Amino acid sequence: MKVLEQLRSGPLAVGEIARGLPVSRPAVSQHLKVLKEAGLVIDHAEGTRRVYQIDPQGLGQIRRWLDQFWDEALEAFRAEAERKS
């Protein structure tokens, strides 16, 4: 979660992300690999550095998935409120 929080402000190289975290740079790279495989971040090369940024399309998919639960919760709340009226 901390990696995504850092990327909210814009693209960052792995070293820049690692500087703000209490884990090693290789550990941050592993986290970024998982986030990339999940479609939450994208990366590109800038010289010898890998620069990562949030993939808005990936986050949009998660948001739509999470919205299903919110919609169900609101519907259940509405049904209960109507039942008690």
For each residue, the residues with C-beta under 8 A, 3 or more apart:
1: 4 5
2: 5 6 20 21
3: 6 7 17 21 28 31 32 35
4: 1 7 8 35 40 41 54
5: 1 2 8
6: 2 3 9 12 16 17 20 21
7: 3 4 10 11 12 17 41 52 53 54
8: 4 5 54
9: 6
10: 7 53
11: 7 51 52 53
12: 6 7 16 17 51 52 53
13: 16 17 46 49 50 51 52
14: 17 18 25 28 29 32 49 50 52
15: 18 19 25 49
16: 6 12 13 19 20
17: 3 6 7 12 13 14 20 21 28 32 52
18: 14 15 21 23 24 25 27 28
19: 15 16
20: 2 6 16 17
21: 2 3 6 17 18 28
22:
23: 18 27 28 31
24: 18 27 28
25: 14 15 18 28 29
26: 29 30
27: 18 23 24 30 31
28: 3 14 17 18 21 23 24 25 31 32
29: 14 25 26 32 33
30: 26 27 33 34
31: 3 23 27 28 34 35
32: 3 14 17 28 29 35 36 41 43 50 52
33: 29 30 36 37
34: 30 31 37 38
35: 3 4 31 32 38 40 41 52
36: 32 33 39 40 41 42 43 52
37: 33 34
38: 34 35 58
39: 36 55 57 58 61
40: 4 35 36 54 55 58 59 62
41: 4 7 32 35 36 52 53 54 55 58
42: 36 52 53 55
43: 32 36 50 51 52 53
44: 50 51
45: 48 49 50 51
46: 13 49 50 51
47:
48: 45
49: 13 14 15 45 46
50: 13 14 32 43 44 45 46
51: 11 12 13 43 44 45 46
52: 7 11 12 13 14 17 32 35 36 41 42 43
53: 7 10 11 12 41 42 43
54: 4 7 8 40 41 58 59
55: 39 40 41 42 58 59
56: 59 60
57: 39 60 61
58: 38 39 40 41 54 55 61 62
59: 40 54 55 56 62 63
60: 56 57 63 64
61: 39 57 58 64 65
62: 40 58 59 65 66
63: 59 60 66 67
64: 60 61 67 68
65: 61 62 68
66: 62 63 69 70
67: 63 64 70 71
68: 64 65 71 72
69: 66 72 73
70: 66 67 73 74
71: 67 68 74 75
72: 68 69 75 76
73: 69 70 76 77
74: 70 71 77 78
75: 71 72 78 79
76: 72 73 79 80
77: 73 74 80 81
78: 74 75 81 82
79: 75 76 82 83
80: 76 77 83 84
81: 77 78 84 85
82: 78 79 85
83: 79 80
84: 80 81
85: 81 82
